[in-house]
Amino acid sequence: MTRIFSLLLLAVSTTAIAQPTISAISPSSGHVGSSVTITGTGFNATAANDIVYFGATRATVTSASSTSLTVQVPAGATYAPVNVNNSATSLTGWSKMAFLPTYDNSGFPAAATAFEPRIDFSLAVSDNPTHECIQDMDGDGKADLIVISAMNISVYRNISSAGTVSSS
């Protein structure tokens, strides 16, 4: 009898804390602010308990159920798999396909460039960087730059405001 109870308890506990899985993202591309539906399993029915990232940037979850999330594409979304963290279980699931951020340039004249001039960030030559990563490290909704070398790990915080970037 004790063995049956233990097996039943194990079966219930593993289904209650299942890792989120993402089976579909619709649409699979979109511009900042557009609505995206993520379907799958293991999501939290309370929107505030689901943490969704589009690459390096956190999205706003506008509605949630255990099998569907509606989110807004965040500014700074990058071409990467979408991930969902159910904060109640501390488990995360990733999409198999990357989400493709698009940009609405309809407010600009045809053939106009919507980019600011390039800004170079300097590294010491002795650092000899081997890997780079873009991720929101401080949770402010803006992607930060992480550079890894044989001697150092450097984090360059994105402290810019809309429309400006600086190297300081």
N, CA, C and O of each residue as an XYZ file, in Angstrom:
672
protein
N       0.815     -1.190      0.000
C       0.000      0.000      0.000
C       0.864      1.262      0.000
O       0.576      2.218     -0.719
N       1.929      1.258      0.813
C       2.828      2.405      0.871
C       3.514      2.622     -0.472
O       3.713      3.762     -0.890
N       3.874      1.542     -1.145
C       4.551      1.639     -2.444
C       3.612      2.256     -3.485
O       4.049      3.072     -4.297
N       2.342      1.882     -3.475
C       1.373      2.427     -4.420
C       1.178      3.919     -4.160
O       1.115      4.712     -5.100
N       1.082      4.302     -2.885
C       0.934      5.709     -2.532
C       2.152      6.518     -2.992
O       2.004      7.633     -3.492
N       3.336      5.964     -2.825
C       4.565      6.644     -3.240
C       4.600      6.840     -4.749
O       4.987      7.909     -5.223
N       4.203      5.827     -5.511
C       4.162      5.933     -6.967
C       3.129      6.966     -7.416
O       3.379      7.740     -8.340
N       1.969      6.975     -6.756
C       0.936      7.947     -7.088
C       1.416      9.366     -6.791
O       1.198     10.274     -7.593
N       2.065      9.560     -5.652
C       2.599     10.864     -5.284
C       3.663     11.312     -6.282
O       3.696     12.485     -6.653
N       4.530     10.406     -6.721
C       5.562     10.726     -7.697
C       4.930     11.129     -9.030
O       5.380     12.092     -9.652
N       3.902     10.415     -9.476
C       3.232     10.731    -10.746
C       2.564     12.097    -10.689
O       2.645     12.855    -11.656
N       1.913     12.430     -9.592
C       1.250     13.714     -9.449
C       2.274     14.837     -9.384
O       2.071     15.882    -10.002
N       3.361     14.652     -8.656
C       4.347     15.724     -8.503
C       5.092     16.005     -9.801
O       5.455     17.157    -10.041
N       5.340     15.008    -10.651
C       6.051     15.267    -11.901
C       5.166     15.980    -12.914
O       5.675     16.762    -13.717
N       3.858     15.739    -12.905
C       2.998     16.453    -13.845
C       2.714     17.870    -13.360
O       2.473     18.760    -14.175
N       2.737     18.093    -12.056
C       2.441     19.415    -11.519
C       3.576     20.404    -11.788
O       3.340     21.612    -11.829
N       4.805     19.910    -11.971
C       5.930     20.805    -12.196
C       6.599     20.530    -13.544
O       7.825     20.518    -13.652
N       5.780     20.314    -14.556
C       6.310     20.039    -15.888
C       6.983     21.272    -16.470
O       6.524     22.397    -16.273
N       8.066     21.047    -17.183
C       8.783     22.126    -17.859
C       7.910     22.691    -18.975
O       7.260     21.930    -19.692
N       7.885     24.004    -19.132
C       7.123     24.582    -20.244
C       7.647     24.083    -21.593
O       8.854     23.948    -21.792
N       6.732     23.817    -22.500
C       7.096     23.463    -23.871
C       6.386     24.429    -24.803
O       5.238     24.804    -24.565
N       7.065     24.825    -25.854
C       6.486     25.728    -26.848
C       6.266     24.932    -28.122
O       7.220     24.436    -28.722
N       5.009     24.809    -28.536
C       4.704     24.057    -29.753
C       4.501     24.960    -30.956
O       4.704     24.515    -32.086
N       4.105     26.219    -30.756
C       3.895     27.140    -31.879
C       3.986     28.584    -31.416
O       3.659     28.914    -30.275
N       4.440     29.443    -32.334
C       4.461     30.886    -32.135
C       3.777     31.487    -33.358
O       4.186     31.241    -34.493
N       2.732     32.278    -33.116
C       1.978     32.815    -34.242
C       1.681     34.298    -34.028
O       1.067     34.665    -33.026
N       2.102     35.139    -34.941
C       2.914     34.852    -36.115
C       4.366     34.604    -35.712
O       4.754     34.885    -34.578
N       5.160     34.082    -36.633
C       6.556     33.759    -36.338
C       7.493     34.943    -36.583
O       8.704     34.841    -36.391
N       6.910     36.068    -37.012
C       7.678     37.308    -37.154
C       6.730     38.474    -36.884
O       5.515     38.343    -37.028
N       7.294     39.607    -36.493
C       6.462     40.771    -36.219
C       7.287     41.942    -35.752
O       8.448     41.788    -35.372
N       6.682     43.120    -35.780
C       7.390     44.322    -35.357
C       7.106     44.632    -33.886
O       6.202     44.057    -33.280
N       7.879     45.535    -33.335
C       7.769     45.926    -31.928
C       6.336     46.338    -31.616
O       5.730     47.123    -32.345
N       5.805     45.802    -30.530
C       4.459     46.134    -30.086
C       3.373     45.239    -30.641
O       2.240     45.268    -30.162
N       3.708     44.433    -31.658
C       2.675     43.554    -32.217
C       2.395     42.399    -31.255
O       3.241     42.032    -30.440
N       1.206     41.843    -31.367
C       0.756     40.769    -30.487
C       1.140     39.410    -31.072
O       0.953     39.163    -32.263
N       1.676     38.537    -30.225
C       2.094     37.198    -30.618
C       1.464     36.199    -29.661
O       1.427     36.427    -28.452
N       0.968     35.091    -30.203
C       0.410     34.022    -29.373
C       1.395     32.860    -29.331
O       1.832     32.360    -30.367
N       1.736     32.442    -28.121
C       2.621     31.297    -27.909
C       1.758     30.171    -27.360
O       1.112     30.337    -26.325
N       1.739     29.027    -28.039
C       0.976     27.884    -27.550
C       1.931     26.787    -27.117
O       3.029     26.646    -27.655
N       1.493     26.020    -26.140
C       2.315     24.942    -25.610
C       1.716     24.405    -24.325
O       0.497     24.409    -24.151
N       2.560     23.949    -23.434
C       2.120     23.403    -22.153
C       3.041     23.892    -21.040
O       4.152     24.356    -21.296
N       2.570     23.783    -19.819
C       3.387     24.118    -18.656
C       3.493     25.597    -18.351
O       4.320     25.996    -17.531
N       2.662     26.434    -19.000
C       2.675     27.859    -18.711
C       1.890     28.103    -17.425
O       1.107     27.255    -16.999
N       2.099     29.247    -16.819
C       1.351     29.618    -15.630
C       0.113     30.398    -16.070
O       0.206     31.265    -16.939
N      -1.038     30.101    -15.484
C      -2.286     30.764    -15.860
C      -2.339     32.224    -15.401
O      -3.211     32.975    -15.838
N      -1.420     32.631    -14.528
C      -1.314     34.022    -14.100
C      -0.233     34.697    -14.931
O       0.936     34.320    -14.849
N      -0.607     35.683    -15.722
C       0.325     36.320    -16.663
C       1.600     36.828    -15.989
O       2.680     36.724    -16.569
N       1.495     37.363    -14.801
C       2.660     37.910    -14.105
C       3.681     36.842    -13.734
O       4.835     37.163    -13.450
N       3.269     35.578    -13.733
C       4.177     34.484    -13.369
C       4.876     33.855    -14.571
O       5.663     32.923    -14.407
N       4.598     34.352    -15.777
C       5.269     33.874    -16.982
C       6.256     34.936    -17.447
O       5.878     36.086    -17.668
N       7.510     34.553    -17.592
C       8.558     35.472    -18.039
C       8.972     35.018    -19.433
O       9.450     33.898    -19.614
N       8.785     35.897    -20.421
C       9.025     35.551    -21.821
C      10.124     36.448    -22.383
O      10.092     37.666    -22.210
N      11.089     35.838    -23.054
C      12.163     36.574    -23.716
C      12.148     36.294    -25.204
O      12.013     35.148    -25.631
N      12.289     37.359    -25.998
C      12.489     37.271    -27.438
C      13.978     37.511    -27.658
O      14.403     38.649    -27.855
N      14.762     36.454    -27.624
C      16.213     36.604    -27.682
C      16.704     37.206    -26.395
O      16.605     36.586    -25.335
N      17.238     38.417    -26.474
C      17.852     39.052    -25.311
C      16.916     39.944    -24.518
O      17.305     40.463    -23.472
N      15.687     40.136    -24.993
C      14.827     41.155    -24.390
C      13.518     40.567    -23.876
O      12.881     39.747    -24.537
N      13.134     41.009    -22.677
C      11.917     40.525    -22.036
C      10.671     41.151    -22.659
O      10.637     42.348    -22.947
N       9.653     40.323    -22.861
C       8.384     40.766    -23.439
C       7.352     40.982    -22.343
O       7.524     40.512    -21.218
N       6.287     41.691    -22.672
C       5.159     41.883    -21.772
C       4.115     40.820    -22.081
O       3.670     40.689    -23.221
N       3.727     40.063    -21.059
C       2.682     39.052    -21.208
C       1.351     39.733    -20.915
O       1.145     40.253    -19.819
N       0.438     39.729    -21.903
C      -0.835     40.429    -21.736
C      -1.958     39.503    -21.294
O      -2.918     39.961    -20.674
N      -1.863     38.210    -21.596
C      -2.841     37.238    -21.089
C      -2.199     35.867    -21.067
O      -1.259     35.592    -21.812
N      -2.727     35.001    -20.190
C      -2.109     33.693    -20.012
C      -3.118     32.631    -19.631
O      -4.110     32.899    -18.953
N      -2.842     31.420    -20.084
C      -3.505     30.206    -19.609
C      -2.416     29.151    -19.529
O      -1.270     29.433    -19.878
N      -2.732     27.969    -19.089
C      -1.703     26.933    -18.966
C      -1.203     26.448    -20.322
O      -0.164     25.790    -20.392
N      -1.922     26.758    -21.405
C      -1.528     26.299    -22.739
C      -1.335     27.423    -23.757
O      -0.987     27.146    -24.905
N      -1.550     28.682    -23.371
C      -1.446     29.781    -24.329
C      -1.037     31.074    -23.630
O      -1.529     31.403    -22.551
N      -0.118     31.802    -24.277
C       0.297     33.119    -23.791
C       0.133     34.122    -24.922
O       0.447     33.815    -26.073
N      -0.348     35.303    -24.611
C      -0.370     36.392    -25.567
C       0.619     37.423    -25.061
O       0.522     37.882    -23.923
N       1.579     37.789    -25.916
C       2.662     38.696    -25.517
C       2.839     39.773    -26.571
O       2.378     39.630    -27.704
N       3.516     40.861    -26.191
C       3.856     41.924    -27.129
C       5.335     41.819    -27.465
O       6.163     41.625    -26.575
N       5.672     41.947    -28.748
C       7.070     41.916    -29.171
C       7.770     43.125    -28.554
O       7.341     44.259    -28.766
N       8.853     42.895    -27.784
C       9.523     44.014    -27.113
C      10.491     44.757    -28.037
O      11.023     44.184    -28.988
N      10.708     46.033    -27.744
C      11.767     46.783    -28.426
C      13.084     46.116    -28.061
O      13.329     45.844    -26.885
N      13.921     45.853    -29.027
C      15.190     45.168    -28.769
C      15.116     43.672    -28.961
O      16.090     42.970    -28.687
N      13.969     43.154    -29.432
C      13.871     41.720    -29.718
C      14.938     41.346    -30.725
O      15.214     42.107    -31.652
N      15.543     40.177    -30.551
C      16.580     39.720    -31.467
C      16.158     38.414    -32.122
O      15.310     37.692    -31.597
N      16.754     38.115    -33.272
C      16.468     36.868    -33.978
C      17.053     35.726    -33.157
O      18.262     35.494    -33.172
N      16.194     35.020    -32.448
C      16.617     33.946    -31.555
C      15.376     33.168    -31.124
O      14.253     33.638    -31.308
N      15.572     31.986    -30.554
C      14.417     31.272    -30.006
C      13.759     32.073    -28.884
O      14.425     32.810    -28.156
N      12.453     31.916    -28.760
C      11.688     32.527    -27.672
C      11.781     31.583    -26.478
O      11.735     30.365    -26.650
N      11.912     32.129    -25.273
C      11.864     31.250    -24.103
C      10.826     31.737    -23.112
O      10.585     32.935    -22.960
N      10.213     30.753    -22.434
C       9.175     31.015    -21.436
C       9.620     30.397    -20.124
O       9.935     29.209    -20.057
N       9.643     31.221    -19.073
C       9.956     30.740    -17.736
C       8.699     30.842    -16.887
O       8.119     31.920    -16.752
N       8.282     29.725    -16.318
C       7.171     29.710    -15.368
C       7.799     29.979    -14.009
O       8.388     29.077    -13.414
N       7.684     31.206    -13.505
C       8.386     31.584    -12.273
C       7.895     30.827    -11.046
O       8.602     30.767    -10.040
N       6.707     30.252    -11.107
C       6.205     29.469     -9.975
C       6.947     28.140     -9.844
O       7.081     27.606     -8.743
N       7.429     27.608    -10.971
C       8.155     26.333    -10.938
C       9.643     26.508    -11.196
O      10.423     25.576    -11.007
N      10.039     27.706    -11.631
C      11.428     28.017    -11.996
C      11.935     27.143    -13.139
O      13.128     26.850    -13.221
N      11.031     26.729    -14.016
C      11.407     25.931    -15.177
C      11.215     26.749    -16.443
O      10.314     27.584    -16.521
N      12.071     26.505    -17.442
C      12.064     27.269    -18.680
C      12.002     26.347    -19.883
O      12.605     25.274    -19.891
N      11.263     26.778    -20.904
C      11.218     26.061    -22.172
C      11.545     27.015    -23.306
O      11.288     28.215    -23.205
N      12.122     26.479    -24.409
C      12.529     27.274    -25.559
C      11.807     26.798    -26.810
O      11.472     25.620    -26.945
N      11.573     27.734    -27.722
C      10.995     27.369    -29.013
C      12.086     26.717    -29.867
O      13.272     27.000    -29.699
N      11.669     25.848    -30.780
C      12.638     25.213    -31.676
C      13.075     26.174    -32.768
O      14.212     26.112    -33.236
N      12.181     27.057    -33.174
C      12.477     28.015    -34.237
C      12.685     29.406    -33.639
O      12.126     29.737    -32.593
N      13.487     30.198    -34.311
C      13.728     31.566    -33.875
C      12.582     32.470    -34.318
O      11.959     32.239    -35.354
N      12.315     33.500    -33.520
C      11.346     34.536    -33.886
C      12.095     35.586    -34.690
O      13.218     35.947    -34.338
N      11.485     36.085    -35.774
C      12.119     37.079    -36.631
C      11.502     38.450    -36.380
O      10.379     38.709    -36.812
N      12.231     39.343    -35.679
C      11.713     40.696    -35.486
C      11.718     41.443    -36.825
O      12.677     41.353    -37.591
N      10.657     42.167    -37.090
C      10.591     43.016    -38.282
C      10.445     44.454    -37.821
O      10.190     44.717    -36.646
N      10.605     45.373    -38.744
C      10.603     46.768    -38.369
C       9.651     47.536    -39.264
O       9.660     47.374    -40.484
N       8.840     48.365    -38.655
C       7.875     49.171    -39.385
C       8.544     50.496    -39.758
O       8.637     51.410    -38.939
N       9.000     50.582    -40.990
C       9.661     51.794    -41.460
C       8.733     52.672    -42.282
O       9.201     53.516    -43.046
N       7.415     52.488    -42.141
C       6.465     53.229    -42.960
C       6.513     54.735    -42.708
O       6.077     55.508    -43.560
N       7.027     55.162    -41.573
C       7.099     56.585    -41.255
C       8.266     57.292    -41.913
O       8.404     58.509    -41.786
N       9.124     56.537    -42.627
C      10.295     57.133    -43.260
C      10.106     57.216    -44.772
O       9.448     56.354    -45.356
N      10.667     58.227    -45.409
C      10.576     58.314    -46.876
C      11.250     57.099    -47.521
O      12.169     56.511    -46.951
N      10.788     56.738    -48.695
C      11.378     55.607    -49.422
C      12.873     55.822    -49.599
O      13.317     56.934    -49.886
N      13.638     54.770    -49.430
C      15.097     54.741    -49.602
C      15.847     55.542    -48.530
O      17.054     55.739    -48.662
N      15.182     55.999    -47.497
C      15.865     56.708    -46.411
C      16.419     55.702    -45.416
O      15.821     54.652    -45.179
N      17.539     56.025    -44.849
C      18.144     55.161    -43.849
C      17.636     55.560    -42.471
O      17.626     56.740    -42.122
N      17.215     54.567    -41.689
C      16.673     54.842    -40.367
C      17.674     54.523    -39.263
O      17.288     54.358    -38.106
N      18.965     54.434    -39.614
C      19.975     54.100    -38.625
C      20.818     55.322    -38.284
O      21.108     56.149    -39.148
N      21.207     55.427    -37.021
C      22.129     56.467    -36.592
C      23.538     56.061    -37.031
O      23.761     54.909    -37.402
N      24.496     57.005    -36.990
C      25.877     56.643    -37.343
C      26.436     55.574    -36.403
O      26.015     55.461    -35.251
N      27.370     54.808    -36.903
C      28.005     53.728    -36.140
C      28.752     54.287    -34.934
O      29.325     55.375    -34.994
N      28.740     53.527    -33.834
C      29.514     53.861    -32.640
C      30.409     52.671    -32.339
O      29.931     51.540    -32.249
N      31.706     52.917    -32.182
C      32.651     51.855    -31.867
C      32.922     51.843    -30.369
O      33.088     52.895    -29.752
N      32.966     50.659    -29.793
C      33.313     50.474    -28.392
C      34.715     49.873    -28.358
O      34.977     48.890    -29.051
N      35.609     50.438    -27.575
C      36.991     49.958    -27.585
C      37.223     48.906    -26.509
O      36.676     48.971    -25.408
N      38.055     47.934    -26.871
C      38.524     46.903    -25.957
C      40.038     46.962    -25.941
O      40.655     47.332    -26.940
N      40.636     46.605    -24.834
C      42.091     46.527    -24.784
C      42.546     45.407    -25.721
O      41.947     44.332    -25.741
N      43.600     45.657    -26.494
C      44.110     44.656    -27.437
C      44.491     43.379    -26.700
O      44.346     42.283    -27.242
N      44.972     43.509    -25.482
C      45.387     42.332    -24.715
C      44.199     41.462    -24.302
O      44.384     40.305    -23.925
N      42.968     42.015    -24.370
C      41.800     41.222    -23.993
C      41.572     40.062    -24.947
O      41.144     38.989    -24.520
N      41.854     40.258    -26.243
C      41.679     39.221    -27.252
C      40.333     38.517    -27.090
O      40.291     37.338    -26.740
N      39.239     39.228    -27.342
C      37.908     38.639    -27.119
C      37.685     37.383    -27.952
O      38.055     37.323    -29.124
N      37.073     36.383    -27.325
C      36.811     35.113    -28.005
C      35.326     34.848    -28.198
O      34.947     34.130    -29.123
N      34.476     35.414    -27.345
C      33.033     35.207    -27.449
C      32.293     36.486    -27.083
O      32.738     37.255    -26.232
N      31.164     36.700    -27.735
C      30.299     37.824    -27.418
C      28.884     37.292    -27.248
O      28.502     36.294    -27.860
N      28.122     37.966    -26.419
C      26.737     37.559    -26.175
C      25.916     38.814    -25.901
O      26.383     39.748    -25.249
N      24.694     38.819    -26.404
C      23.778     39.921    -26.124
C      22.655     39.365    -25.260
O      21.977     38.417    -25.656
N      22.453     39.955    -24.069
C      21.430     39.484    -23.130
C      21.090     40.626    -22.185
O      21.960     41.428    -21.843
N      19.845     40.706    -21.765
C      19.429     41.708    -20.786
C      19.884     41.242    -19.412
O      19.179     40.478    -18.753
N      21.037     41.688    -18.979
C      21.630     41.223    -17.726
C      21.046     41.908    -16.495
O      21.039     41.315    -15.416
N      20.560     43.135    -16.624
C      20.081     43.860    -15.454
C      18.564     43.988    -15.390
O      18.037     44.677    -14.517
N      17.853     43.325    -16.312
C      16.398     43.290    -16.260
C      15.702     44.598    -16.585
O      14.543     44.785    -16.215
N      16.389     45.516    -17.276
C      15.775     46.807    -17.588
C      15.074     46.823    -18.947
O      14.577     47.865    -19.375
N      15.032     45.671    -19.627
C      14.362     45.590    -20.918
C      15.227     45.976    -22.097
O      14.739     46.014    -23.226
N      16.514     46.267    -21.866
C      17.433     46.620    -22.942
C      18.570     45.613    -22.968
O      19.120     45.260    -21.925
N      18.923     45.150    -24.169
C      19.973     44.147    -24.315
C      21.340     44.739    -23.967
O      21.689     45.826    -24.429
N      22.108     44.018    -23.153
C      23.463     44.404    -22.774
C      24.453     43.532    -23.543
O      24.071     42.490    -24.076
N      25.723     43.946    -23.607
C      26.759     43.220    -24.333
C      27.717     42.573    -23.349
O      28.236     43.237    -22.452
N      27.953     41.270    -23.517
C      28.905     40.543    -22.687
C      30.025     40.084    -23.607
O      29.767     39.462    -24.638
N      31.273     40.386    -23.241
C      32.436     39.990    -24.031
C      33.322     39.119    -23.154
O      33.672     39.494    -22.036
N      33.678     37.951    -23.679
C      34.488     36.990    -22.935
C      35.840     36.852    -23.622
O      35.912     36.699    -24.841
N      36.910     36.905    -22.833
C      38.264     36.684    -23.339
C      38.941     35.683    -22.414
O      38.354     35.230    -21.432
N      40.177     35.346    -22.739
C      40.927     34.408    -21.910
C      41.187     34.975    -20.520
O      41.360     34.221    -19.563
N      41.214     36.308    -20.407
C      41.558     36.939    -19.139
C      40.389     37.598    -18.422
O      40.447     37.786    -17.207
N      39.318     37.958    -19.150
C      38.257     38.762    -18.555
C      36.878     38.378    -19.071
O      36.728     37.775    -20.134
N      35.892     38.745    -18.289
C      34.504     38.778    -18.733
C      34.054     40.221    -18.508
O      34.034     40.709    -17.378
N      33.696     40.889    -19.592
C      33.289     42.289    -19.509
C      31.810     42.401    -19.832
O      31.331     41.791    -20.788
N      31.081     43.181    -19.035
C      29.670     43.433    -19.277
C      29.515     44.919    -19.576
O      29.876     45.771    -18.764
N      28.970     45.214    -20.761
C      28.713     46.576    -21.175
C      27.212     46.814    -21.062
O      26.439     46.359    -21.905
N      26.804     47.532    -20.014
C      25.385     47.801    -19.774
C      24.851     48.769    -20.812
O      25.505     49.753    -21.160
N      23.668     48.482    -21.296
C      22.968     49.371    -22.213
C      22.184     50.358    -21.358
O      21.135     50.020    -20.809
N      22.695     51.566    -21.249
C      22.039     52.602    -20.442
C      21.491     53.713    -21.334
O      21.258     54.833    -20.880
N      21.291     53.385    -22.611
C      20.798     54.382    -23.559
C      19.318     54.657    -23.363
O      18.602     53.894    -22.715
N      18.884     55.759    -23.935
C      17.458     56.063    -23.989
C      17.027     55.924    -25.438
O      17.871     55.804    -26.326
N      15.751     55.940    -25.682
C      15.247     55.738    -27.034
C      15.902     56.716    -27.999
O      15.883     57.929    -27.789
N      16.486     56.160    -29.069
C      17.100     56.992    -30.105
C      18.522     57.404    -29.852
O      19.111     58.086    -30.690
N      19.114     57.015    -28.713
C      20.505     57.381    -28.430
C      21.285     56.169    -27.955
O      20.749     55.291    -27.279
N      22.549     56.137    -28.315
C      23.477     55.115    -27.835
C      24.775     55.834    -27.519
O      25.208     56.695    -28.285
N      25.400     55.492    -26.402
C      26.685     56.094    -26.093
C      27.616     55.018    -25.582
O      27.178     53.963    -25.122
N      28.903     55.294    -25.666
C      29.896     54.326    -25.217
C      30.320     54.569    -23.781
O      31.212     53.880    -23.288
N      29.717     55.515    -23.102
C      30.116     55.800    -21.712
C      29.210     55.107    -20.726
O      29.400     55.237    -19.517
